[in-house]
């Protein structure tokens, strides 16, 4: 009789969901059909590196969200990172970023409105996969800041969000003390 323990099944399933989330993020609609989205799955020691960077940011800033999120990630074994390269669309007129046009935006190196929209759509598509599979997840900007500091996607990617995954009896991301 072959017995497969739930713990092993759960870890395999989390890896499969993380992979499917990557596909959902990649195939999500992009502004003007230009794909500037970067996607990665993080596990094991790489999660520990991100958590360590989050702890460092907390110690430097005192920003409580970093400490709280580090606590949530103690038992996390899979994490999806989604970022977007900074590139303006060259649109005239636009100004949705707060500048007159893309040329003005580029003088200051600000985020393009449409880059942020593309990131949001990709992340929304990814978390919908996790939700459909009943996998606990939470979108965390604190993970994104740590990943950015660590250069996970290189210097072109200025906006990153992290999505840790969990499959336990209680959501480690929402059922917090």
C-alpha positions in Angstrom: 0.0 0.0 0.0 1.4 3.4 -1.1 0.7 6.1 1.4 1.3 9.7 0.4 1.3 12.1 3.3 -0.8 15.2 3.0 2.3 17.4 3.9 4.1 16.2 0.8 1.0 16.6 -1.4 0.5 20.1 -0.1 4.0 21.2 -0.9 3.8 19.8 -4.4 0.4 21.4 -4.9 1.8 24.8 -3.7 4.6 24.6 -6.3 2.1 23.7 -9.0 -0.1 26.7 -8.0 2.9 29.0 -8.0 3.8 27.9 -11.6 0.2 28.4 -12.7 0.2 31.9 -11.2 3.2 32.7 -13.3 1.3 31.7 -16.5 -1.7 33.8 -15.5 0.5 36.8 -14.9 2.3 36.4 -18.2 -0.9 36.0 -20.2 -2.7 38.9 -18.5 -3.5 41.8 -20.8 -0.8 44.5 -21.2 -1.1 48.1 -22.1 -0.7 48.6 -25.9 0.4 44.9 -26.1 3.8 45.8 -24.6 5.0 43.2 -22.1 7.3 44.7 -19.4 6.3 42.2 -16.7 8.9 40.1 -14.9 7.9 37.0 -12.9 9.7 34.6 -10.6 8.9 31.9 -8.1 10.9 31.9 -4.9 11.3 29.1 -2.4 13.7 27.8 0.3 16.8 29.9 1.0 15.6 32.6 -1.3 12.6 33.2 0.8 14.9 33.4 3.8 17.0 36.0 2.0 13.9 38.1 1.3 12.7 37.8 4.9 16.2 38.8 6.1 16.1 41.9 3.9 12.6 42.7 5.2 14.0 42.4 8.8 16.8 44.8 7.9 14.4 47.3 6.4 12.3 47.1 9.6 15.4 47.7 11.8 16.4 50.7 9.7 12.9 52.3 9.4 10.8 50.9 12.3 8.0 50.4 9.8 5.8 47.8 11.7 4.4 46.3 8.5 7.8 44.7 7.7 8.1 43.0 11.1 4.5 41.8 11.0 4.9 40.4 7.5 8.2 38.7 8.4 6.3 36.8 11.1 3.7 35.7 8.5 6.4 34.3 6.2 8.0 32.0 8.8 6.1 29.0 7.4 5.9 30.1 3.8 7.4 27.7 1.3 6.4 29.3 -2.0 6.3 32.9 -3.1 5.6 34.5 -6.4 7.3 37.8 -7.3 5.8 40.0 -10.1 7.5 43.2 -11.2 7.3 45.6 -14.1 10.1 47.4 -15.9 9.9 51.2 -16.0 9.2 52.4 -19.5 6.9 55.2 -20.6 4.5 54.6 -23.4 5.4 57.6 -25.5 1.8 58.9 -25.4 0.8 62.4 -26.2 -1.3 63.6 -24.6 -1.5 61.6 -21.4 -0.4 63.0 -18.1 -2.0 60.2 -16.0 1.3 59.9 -14.1 1.1 63.5 -13.0 3.5 64.9 -15.5 2.6 66.8 -18.7 3.6 63.9 -21.0 6.0 60.9 -21.2 9.0 63.2 -22.1 8.5 65.2 -18.9 8.0 62.0 -16.9 11.3 60.6 -18.2 13.2 63.7 -17.0 12.4 62.7 -13.5 12.4 58.9 -13.8 8.9 58.6 -12.4 6.7 55.5 -12.7 4.6 55.4 -15.8 0.9 55.0 -15.0 0.5 52.2 -17.4 3.4 50.2 -15.9 1.5 50.3 -12.6 -1.7 49.3 -14.3 0.0 46.3 -16.0 1.5 45.2 -12.7 -1.9 45.4 -11.0 -3.6 43.3 -13.8 -0.8 40.7 -13.7 -1.0 40.4 -9.9 -4.8 40.2 -10.0 -4.6 37.4 -12.6 -2.1 35.5 -10.5 -3.9 35.7 -7.2 -7.2 34.7 -8.9 -5.4 31.3 -9.7 -4.4 30.9 -6.1 -8.0 31.7 -5.0 -9.5 29.3 -7.5 -7.2 26.6 -6.0 -8.1 27.6 -2.4 -4.5 28.5 -1.6 -4.1 31.3 1.0 -2.1 34.2 -0.3 -1.6 37.9 0.3 -0.2 40.6 -1.9 2.7 42.3 0.0 4.5 45.4 -1.1 7.0 44.8 1.7 8.3 41.7 -0.1 8.5 43.7 -3.2 10.7 46.3 -1.5 13.0 43.6 -0.2 13.2 41.9 -3.6 14.0 45.2 -5.2 16.8 45.9 -2.7 18.2 42.4 -3.5 18.1 43.1 -7.2 16.0 40.0 -8.0 14.9 41.4 -11.4 17.8 43.8 -12.0 17.8 47.6 -12.1 15.1 48.0 -14.8 12.4 46.7 -12.6 11.3 49.5 -10.2 7.9 48.1 -9.0 7.6 44.6 -7.5 4.9 42.9 -5.4 5.3 39.6 -3.6 2.6 37.0 -3.2 3.4 34.4 -0.5 1.4 31.1 -0.6 0.2 28.9 2.2 -2.0 25.9 2.7 -2.6 25.4 6.4 -5.6 25.1 8.7 -5.6 28.9 9.2 -4.4 31.6 6.9 -1.0 32.7 8.1 -1.4 36.0 6.3 -4.7 37.1 7.7 -5.3 35.2 10.9 -2.5 37.1 12.8 -2.1 38.2 16.4 
